[in-house]
Amino acid sequence: MPNKTAKPAAKATVAKPAAKPVTAKPAAVKAPAAKPAAPKAPVAAAPAKAPVAAAKPVAKPAAAPKVEEKKVVTQRQGFKANEFVVYPAHGVGQILAIEEQEIAGAKLELFVINFIKDKMTLRVPTAKVANVGMRKLSEPALVKKALETLKGRARVKRTMWSRRAQEYEAKINSGDIVAIAEVVRDLYRSESQPEQSYSERQLYEAALDRLSREIAVVQHSTETEAVKEIEAQLAKSPRRTNAKAEAADGEGDTDAEGDTDDSDGDDTTVADEAA
């Protein structure tokens, strides 16, 4: 009887150690399966940082156009298309457009200015408007001052005509409306005064044309009306009144200094000017 009970006890002890190795093997298989999952995490994180770095350079070009707009406004000096302007060498013109041209590989912005009376189109770089003296139309107050200048006494220097002609040309091409009015005042001759030389007449007509065109645009009138207004102001000059009175008395015409014409010995002929 004792021997029979000992055999089942041995069987029980053998069954227990056999169960332990079976449970240990599956645990060893699961452990290496978790290791390859770990390297996948850094691979997914790398592309997430790339878009963040790419977003920074995109924001910088967005601010660039604002700087360019400020530069463009500064270069144009406030001039706009379809606006009337005064170009010293040619008088009143109208900006037809603002265009860009590529010259020597560089882009250049230009004002396209049309001078209707001269049938001429001029292109001026926007960055050079200050250098060439291009300006906006005169204010009404300045136009009034120019018209008042016409009523003043003519001032003619006692110098050679060639030198005076250069001074008159400089005033005409200065673009200053008051200076141009002075030329018109000094070179104007009424019907009672002797005729002008060819060169005097040319300078007078050039100054009158510049003055009348600007007055016409500012006052929204025609050039003919502007010329009539200028001549009306010239007729009020003391020189014109005295000349008419002396012509009636038969004493002859006088110049701006109160002396008889050509008393300074200047010969205002075309031949003298050519010299």
C-alpha positions as CSV (number, residue, x, y, z in Angstrom):
1,M,0.0,0.0,0.0
2,P,2.7,2.6,0.7
3,N,4.3,2.0,-2.7
4,K,1.1,2.9,-4.6
5,T,0.8,6.2,-2.9
6,A,4.4,7.2,-3.7
7,K,4.0,6.9,-7.5
8,P,1.2,9.4,-8.0
9,A,3.3,11.9,-5.9
10,A,6.1,11.6,-8.4
11,K,3.8,12.2,-11.3
12,A,2.6,15.4,-9.8
13,T,6.1,16.8,-9.4
14,V,6.9,16.0,-13.0
15,A,3.9,17.8,-14.3
16,K,4.7,21.1,-12.6
17,P,8.2,21.6,-14.1
18,A,6.8,20.8,-17.6
19,A,4.3,23.7,-17.3
20,K,7.0,26.3,-16.5
21,P,9.1,26.1,-19.7
22,V,6.0,26.3,-21.8
23,T,5.0,29.6,-20.4
24,A,8.5,31.0,-20.6
25,K,8.9,30.5,-24.4
26,P,6.0,32.7,-25.5
27,A,7.2,35.5,-23.2
28,A,10.6,35.4,-25.1
29,V,8.9,35.7,-28.4
30,K,6.9,38.9,-27.5
31,A,10.0,40.8,-26.3
32,P,11.8,41.1,-29.6
33,A,8.6,42.1,-31.4
34,A,8.5,45.4,-29.3
35,K,12.0,46.4,-30.3
36,P,11.4,47.2,-34.1
37,A,8.5,49.4,-33.1
38,A,10.8,51.8,-31.3
39,P,12.8,53.1,-34.3
40,K,9.6,54.1,-36.2
41,A,8.9,56.9,-33.8
42,P,12.0,59.1,-34.7
43,V,11.3,58.6,-38.4
44,A,7.8,60.0,-38.1
45,A,9.0,63.0,-36.0
46,A,11.6,64.2,-38.6
47,P,9.1,65.2,-41.3
48,A,7.0,67.1,-38.7
49,K,9.8,69.6,-38.1
50,A,10.5,70.2,-41.8
51,P,7.2,72.0,-42.6
52,V,7.8,74.4,-39.6
53,A,11.2,75.4,-41.0
54,A,9.7,76.0,-44.4
55,A,7.0,78.3,-43.1
56,K,9.5,80.9,-41.9
57,P,11.0,81.9,-45.3
58,V,7.4,82.2,-46.7
59,A,6.6,85.1,-44.3
60,K,9.6,87.2,-45.3
61,P,8.7,87.9,-49.0
62,A,5.2,89.0,-47.9
63,A,6.7,92.2,-46.3
64,A,8.8,93.0,-49.4
65,P,6.1,94.6,-51.6
66,K,5.3,97.2,-49.0
67,V,8.8,98.5,-49.1
68,E,8.7,98.6,-52.9
69,E,5.4,100.6,-52.9
70,K,7.0,103.2,-50.6
71,K,10.0,103.5,-53.0
72,V,7.7,103.9,-56.0
73,V,5.7,106.7,-54.3
74,T,8.9,108.5,-53.4
75,Q,10.3,108.3,-56.9
76,R,7.0,109.6,-58.5
77,Q,6.9,112.6,-56.3
78,G,3.2,112.5,-56.1
79,F,2.7,112.7,-59.9
80,K,-0.2,110.6,-61.4
81,A,-1.4,109.6,-64.8
82,N,-3.6,112.1,-66.7
83,E,-2.2,114.9,-64.7
84,F,-1.0,118.2,-66.2
85,V,2.6,119.2,-65.2
86,V,5.1,121.8,-66.1
87,Y,8.4,120.6,-67.7
88,P,10.8,123.6,-67.7
89,A,12.2,123.1,-71.2
90,H,8.9,122.5,-72.9
91,G,6.1,124.1,-70.8
92,V,2.8,122.5,-69.9
93,G,2.3,118.8,-70.7
94,Q,0.1,115.9,-69.7
95,I,1.2,112.6,-68.2
96,L,-0.4,110.0,-70.4
97,A,0.9,106.9,-68.6
98,I,3.6,105.5,-66.2
99,E,5.3,102.6,-67.9
100,E,8.3,100.3,-67.3
101,Q,11.1,99.7,-69.7
102,E,14.1,97.4,-69.5
103,I,17.3,99.2,-70.3
104,A,20.7,97.4,-70.0
105,G,19.1,94.6,-68.1
106,A,17.6,97.0,-65.5
107,K,13.9,98.0,-65.2
108,L,13.3,101.7,-65.4
109,E,10.0,103.4,-64.6
110,L,9.1,106.4,-66.9
111,F,6.6,109.2,-67.1
112,V,5.1,109.4,-70.6
113,I,4.4,113.1,-71.1
114,N,2.6,114.5,-74.1
115,F,2.9,118.1,-75.3
116,I,-0.1,118.6,-77.5
117,K,0.8,121.9,-79.1
118,D,4.3,120.9,-79.9
119,K,3.1,117.4,-81.1
120,M,5.8,115.8,-79.0
121,T,6.0,112.9,-76.5
122,L,8.7,112.9,-73.8
123,R,9.7,110.0,-71.5
124,V,11.2,111.1,-68.2
125,P,12.5,108.6,-65.6
126,T,10.4,108.9,-62.4
127,A,13.6,109.1,-60.3
128,K,14.9,112.1,-62.3
129,V,11.8,114.4,-62.0
130,A,13.5,116.5,-59.3
131,N,16.7,116.9,-61.3
132,V,15.0,118.1,-64.4
133,G,12.8,120.5,-62.5
134,M,9.4,119.0,-63.4
135,R,6.7,120.5,-61.2
136,K,2.9,120.5,-60.7
137,L,0.8,123.4,-62.0
138,S,1.0,126.7,-60.1
139,E,-1.5,127.5,-57.4
140,P,-4.2,130.1,-58.3
141,A,-2.5,132.6,-55.8
142,L,0.8,132.3,-57.7
143,V,-1.0,132.8,-61.1
144,K,-2.5,136.0,-59.7
145,K,1.0,137.2,-58.6
146,A,2.3,136.5,-62.2
147,L,-0.6,138.6,-63.6
148,E,0.2,141.4,-61.2
149,T,3.8,141.3,-62.4
150,L,2.6,142.2,-65.9
151,K,1.3,145.5,-64.7
152,G,4.7,146.6,-63.3
153,R,7.2,148.8,-65.0
154,A,9.4,147.1,-67.6
155,R,13.0,146.7,-66.6
156,V,15.6,146.5,-69.4
157,K,19.3,146.4,-68.5
158,R,21.8,148.5,-70.4
159,T,23.7,145.6,-71.7
160,M,24.4,144.0,-75.1
161,W,21.3,142.4,-76.5
162,S,23.0,139.0,-76.8
163,R,23.6,139.0,-73.0
164,R,20.0,140.1,-72.3
165,A,18.7,137.4,-74.7
166,Q,20.5,134.7,-72.7
167,E,19.0,136.0,-69.5
168,Y,15.5,135.9,-71.0
169,E,16.0,132.4,-72.3
170,A,17.2,131.3,-68.9
171,K,14.0,132.7,-67.3
172,I,11.7,131.1,-69.9
173,N,13.3,127.7,-69.3
174,S,13.4,128.0,-65.5
175,G,9.7,126.9,-65.3
176,D,9.0,129.8,-62.8
177,I,5.7,131.4,-63.8
178,V,6.6,134.7,-62.3
179,A,10.0,134.9,-64.1
180,I,8.3,134.1,-67.4
181,A,5.8,136.9,-66.7
182,E,8.8,139.3,-66.3
183,V,10.0,138.3,-69.7
184,V,6.6,139.0,-71.2
185,R,6.4,142.3,-69.4
186,D,9.9,143.5,-70.5
187,L,9.6,142.4,-74.2
188,Y,6.0,143.5,-74.8
189,R,5.5,146.3,-77.4
190,S,2.3,148.2,-77.8
191,E,1.1,149.4,-81.2
192,S,2.5,152.9,-80.5
193,Q,6.0,151.6,-79.9
194,P,8.6,150.7,-82.5
195,E,8.6,147.2,-84.0
196,Q,10.7,144.5,-82.4
197,S,13.6,142.7,-84.0
198,Y,13.1,139.1,-85.1
199,S,14.9,137.7,-82.0
200,E,13.0,139.8,-79.6
201,R,9.7,138.8,-81.1
202,Q,10.7,135.1,-80.9
203,L,11.5,135.3,-77.2
204,Y,8.4,137.3,-76.5
205,E,6.2,134.7,-78.2
206,A,7.9,131.8,-76.5
207,A,7.4,133.5,-73.0
208,L,3.8,134.4,-73.9
209,D,3.0,130.8,-75.0
210,R,4.4,129.3,-71.8
211,L,2.5,131.8,-69.6
212,S,-0.8,131.6,-71.4
213,R,-0.8,127.8,-71.5
214,E,-0.3,127.4,-67.8
215,I,-2.9,130.1,-66.9
216,A,-5.4,128.4,-69.3
217,V,-5.0,125.0,-67.6
218,V,-5.1,126.4,-64.1
219,Q,-8.2,128.6,-64.8
220,H,-9.9,126.0,-67.0
221,S,-10.1,128.4,-69.9
222,T,-8.8,128.5,-73.5
223,E,-5.4,129.8,-74.5
224,T,-7.1,132.6,-76.4
225,E,-8.9,133.8,-73.3
226,A,-5.6,133.6,-71.3
227,V,-3.7,135.7,-73.9
228,K,-6.5,138.4,-73.8
229,E,-6.2,138.5,-70.0
230,I,-2.4,138.8,-70.2
231,E,-2.6,141.7,-72.7
232,A,-5.2,143.4,-70.6
233,Q,-2.8,143.4,-67.7
234,L,0.1,144.6,-69.9
235,A,-2.0,147.6,-71.0
236,K,-2.1,148.8,-67.4
237,S,1.6,149.1,-67.2
238,P,2.9,152.7,-66.5
239,R,5.3,152.3,-69.5
240,R,2.4,151.7,-71.9
241,T,0.4,154.7,-70.6
242,N,3.4,157.1,-70.9
243,A,4.3,155.8,-74.4
244,K,0.8,156.6,-75.7
245,A,0.8,160.1,-74.2
246,E,4.2,160.9,-75.7
247,A,3.2,159.5,-79.0
248,A,0.2,161.8,-79.1
249,D,2.5,164.8,-78.3
250,G,4.9,163.8,-81.1
251,E,7.9,163.4,-78.7
252,G,8.7,159.8,-79.7
253,D,8.7,156.6,-77.8
254,T,10.7,155.9,-74.7
255,D,12.2,152.7,-73.4
256,A,12.0,151.2,-69.9
257,E,14.6,153.6,-68.5
258,G,12.9,156.7,-69.8
259,D,15.5,157.2,-72.5
260,T,14.8,157.2,-76.3
261,D,15.1,153.7,-77.9
262,D,18.6,152.5,-78.7
263,S,20.1,155.4,-76.7
264,D,22.6,152.9,-75.2
265,G,24.0,152.2,-78.6
266,D,22.7,148.6,-78.7
267,D,21.7,147.4,-82.1
268,T,18.9,144.9,-81.8
269,T,19.1,143.5,-85.3
270,V,19.3,139.9,-86.3
271,A,22.9,140.4,-87.5
272,D,24.0,141.8,-84.1
273,E,22.4,138.8,-82.4
274,A,24.1,136.3,-84.7
275,A,27.4,137.9,-83.7
